[in-house]
Amino acid sequence: MGLTGIQIYKLLPKTNCKECGEPTCLAFAMKLAAGKAELAKCPYVSDEAKEQLSEASAPPIRGITLGTGENAFKIGEEVVLYRHEKTFVNQPGYGILITDTMDDTEVEAKIKRLNEMFFERVGLTLTADFAALKNESGDPSKFESLTQKVMGLTQKALVLISENVDALSAAGKVAKDRRPLLYAATKENADQVGALAKELGVPVAAKANGLDELIELSEKLTSIGLKDIVLDPGNRKLKDLYADLHFHRRAALKDKFKPLGFPFITFPNEMTDDPMKEALYAAIFVAKYAGLIVLSDLDAHRMLPLTVQRLNIYTDPQRPMIMEQGIYEINKPDKSSPVLLTTNFALTYFIVSAEIEASRVPSWLLVMDTEGLSVLTAWSAGKFVADAIAPFVKKSGIEEKVDHRNIIIPGYVAQISGELEEELGGDWKVVLGTREASDIPAFLRTYASKG
Ligand code: SF4
């Protein structure tokens, strides 16, 4: 169990200096106990107190990193049941199943899909994360060869699936520098697989028949000194697994129940033969509450919605995605190119810039910092109004880049055009643009043809 707010308070400096952002040390202690503050925010905690407080401030679900280098990803460290309470922290990884009974052509095709499937959205690259290699043959040497082959084809993280200790050992030794997940320690082999994970220094999954057995297994693995554990309660029925995932998250967060304080791995690939159902199950597990999701295959029509859904759920609802304020060049503009203005809400920027790009009209796009608010919201909040826009335009440096003084503003803020022209002064002219981004290409082509 974690420490209570009062127990934490006794270990704090009690000077109420407010540097942590809280009015008092007691308020900070209460937030720390609730998992809503980080200990690092108080610069005055003694080393001794830090040690005692680390348990209270550590996320109730342990963070586990799989893979290495730029392909490494972290799961766990969640602190809330519902995204609107704060934010979900580390998005679950998607993996593709590859077995050692597949022929070379199929293995290569699957790895190609893993390596090459990505989607660009709001400036981010959305991808799948790992290859789940399964020892279906039961032959350790085949599993070792598959692991070796896959490592030569991809740098992505690996999950090694076998209940045969010899097979896990052979593949694990080959892949240990990639920090793979060994799946799985079971009631029957926990001692050997636990010892193997310890020897290789890699994370290990515990697979059980139900939560009671899972708790016992988790305690056993912890007792031999393993810290990086992933859990699988063994259920492959949606309703039961969904209940397990809820129970697990509640027990870890609300009761600080240590044996369940680890991320879950899920297998939609083992729950149905219908690819669309599999994608639906995966979508459910993204929302509640998987750390790893194994899919039978990756194809664009399922992975696009799945990766976008994951992005949406794991985006902090309290922090809008923003672009840096500045001048953006689109289609190689020159001194005579049109100048457009928008806000720095990332979604607005990417929609507007994509439409400008599609118009093929060389343009300058001025992106103003409105704290991530979209055009109308920023206007109604007083952040995208004439007396704020004019100084930004003047200081942006756009006057040196163009030999005209026309600025195209979003059609939704037509009401500011007169005032903005006045605030800008000089030869500046405000041109009313479109209300909808989809009308930008036609608008720009007509605008540019008029010179
Ligand atoms: S920074 Fe530390 S000492 Fe200062 S109020 Fe916060 S908890 Fe107390």
Residues whose N, C-alpha, C, O or C-beta is under 5 A from the ligand:
A	BS01	SF4	L12 P13 K14 T15 N16 C17 K18 E19 C20 E22 T24 C25 F28 K41 C42 P43 Y44
